[in-house]
Amino acid sequence: MTSCFICHRQYGLDPAALPGAAPAHRESLRAFVKRKLCPRQPPGFADLVASMLARDPNDRPTAEEATRWPGAWEELR
């Protein structure tokens, strides 16, 4: 199942109306989130948040994967 199919089925969105990928010269959302969160949070947590914001829902971690994300919860132990 593709993300376009999911968007259309769940939200009634026309896949052609969805924004495309950012231009090559722009910073990716993943890089932006990591850059903004890393000064205040562990790098593993910033990586987890960035992964959870993936455009394609199939690329996002499951709840179980999130609880086991390397380095995300190191300061809570």
C-alpha positions as CSV (number, residue, x, y, z in Angstrom):
1,M,0.0,0.0,0.0
2,T,1.5,3.3,-1.0
3,S,1.4,6.6,0.9
4,C,-0.7,8.1,-1.9
5,F,-3.3,5.4,-1.6
6,I,-3.4,5.9,2.2
7,C,-3.8,9.7,1.8
8,H,-6.7,9.2,-0.6
9,R,-8.4,6.5,1.3
10,Q,-8.1,8.1,4.8
11,Y,-8.2,11.8,4.0
12,G,-9.9,12.0,0.6
13,L,-6.8,13.8,-0.8
14,D,-5.8,13.8,-4.4
15,P,-2.2,12.4,-4.5
16,A,-1.4,14.9,-7.2
17,A,-2.2,17.7,-4.8
18,L,0.3,16.6,-2.2
19,P,3.6,18.5,-2.1
20,G,6.5,16.8,-3.7
21,A,9.9,16.3,-2.2
22,A,12.0,19.3,-1.2
23,P,14.5,20.6,-3.7
24,A,18.0,19.1,-3.4
25,H,19.5,22.3,-2.1
26,R,17.0,22.5,0.9
27,E,17.6,20.9,4.2
28,S,15.4,17.8,4.8
29,L,12.8,17.7,7.5
30,R,14.8,14.9,9.2
31,A,18.0,17.1,9.2
32,F,16.1,20.1,10.4
33,V,14.5,18.3,13.4
34,K,17.8,16.7,14.4
35,R,19.5,20.1,14.2
36,K,16.9,21.9,16.3
37,L,16.5,19.1,19.0
38,C,20.1,18.0,19.5
39,P,21.2,21.0,21.6
40,R,18.5,20.1,24.2
41,Q,17.8,16.4,23.7
42,P,20.0,13.3,23.2
43,P,20.8,12.7,19.6
44,G,19.0,9.4,19.6
45,F,15.8,11.1,20.7
46,A,16.1,13.7,18.0
47,D,16.6,10.9,15.4
48,L,13.5,9.1,16.7
49,V,11.4,12.3,16.4
50,A,12.7,12.9,12.9
51,S,11.8,9.3,12.0
52,M,8.3,9.7,13.3
53,L,7.7,12.6,11.0
54,A,8.6,10.6,7.8
55,R,6.3,11.6,4.9
56,D,5.4,7.9,4.2
57,P,3.7,6.3,7.2
58,N,5.3,3.0,6.3
59,D,8.7,4.6,7.0
60,R,7.7,5.6,10.5
61,P,8.7,3.4,13.5
62,T,6.1,1.4,15.2
63,A,5.4,2.0,18.9
64,E,7.5,-1.0,19.8
65,E,10.4,0.2,17.6
66,A,10.1,3.6,19.2
67,T,10.4,2.2,22.8
68,R,13.6,0.4,21.7
69,W,15.1,3.2,19.6
70,P,18.9,3.3,20.2
71,G,19.9,6.2,22.3
72,A,16.4,7.8,22.5
73,W,15.8,7.1,26.2
74,E,19.3,7.0,27.6
75,E,18.9,9.9,30.0
76,L,15.7,8.3,31.5
77,R,17.5,5.1,32.7
